[in-house]
Amino acid sequence: MKILVIIIVALLGLISIVTLLLVPSQQISMQQNIPDINKSVVGEQQINLILYSLKAYELHNPPLSGNTPKIEFVIDGEIYGSEIVKGEIITVKGRKGEPDIRIIMSGEEFLNILKSDSKLYFQESLKQGKTKIELLAGKTELFTKGYLSLYKEITGKNFPV
């Protein structure tokens, strides 16, 4: 019996270690790299930083689908596409497939969000009409990809029904 308990405890410990190694922890790695990110320009790293602070890494594919979550930023007319793949946020200049949501703002507003508490400033920016969010995918698709919690992070409100 003691041997069985020891084996089970050892297996649980091994599973925990493997999980830590295999599951990406972007929030921790991003926080470690924050001082290296220039907060006075608009770019892929800066968009990733905002998305990480809003917990966009929690978005996921719908069940049994390879259709990854995609967010498009339009900043002073420049398009940046972000895709969330297994918890990793990948942002490029230009479109990255068909976006689920689009976030539109000026470069000045983007930098203000970047330099502040992203979530609270984002909410204020939306209220003042300086930032706009367009829901492009259907509500069912947004729901199955996990956008409800992201929407609440950004707006401070529940997802529109």
Residue, then its C-alpha position, 0 to 999 in steps of 0.5 A: m500500500k505504501i508503495l502505491v501511495i509513493i508511486i501516485v505521489a511521484l506521478l502527480g509530481l511528474i505531471s505537475i512538472v510536465t504541465l509547467l514545462l508544456v503549458p506556455s506562461q506568456q504572462i510571466s515571460m512578458q512581465q520579465n521582458i516589460p522593461d525591454i519594450n519601448k513604450s513610446v512607439v506603436g508596434e507588434q511588441q507593444i500590441n502584444l503587451i496590451l493584449y497580455s495585460l488584458k488576458a487575451y492569451e486565455l482565448h482559444n479555438p472552438p471545440l474541434s476546430g482549428n479556427t484560432p482567435k484573431i484580433e485586428f488593431v487599426i491604429d492611425g489607419e495602420i493595421y496590425g493582426s494578432e492571432i492566439v495560438k495555444g496561449e501564445i499571442i502572435t502579432v504582425k503588421g498587416r492583416k492576419g486572416e479574418p479577425d473576430i474583433r477589431i479595435i480602432m484608435s489613434g496612435e496617441e490613444f494607443l500610447n496612452i493605454l500602453k503607458s497606463d494601467s491598460k485595462l482601466y484606461f482602455q475602459e475610459s477610452l471606450k466610454q469617451g469614444k476615443t477607442k472603438i470595438e467592432l465585433l466581426a464574428g458571430k456571437t456564437e463563435l465569439f462565445t466558443k473562443g472565450y471572448l466573453s471574458l476578454y470583452k469584460e476585461i476591455t469594457g468593464k461590461n458584460f458581453p452584449v446579448 
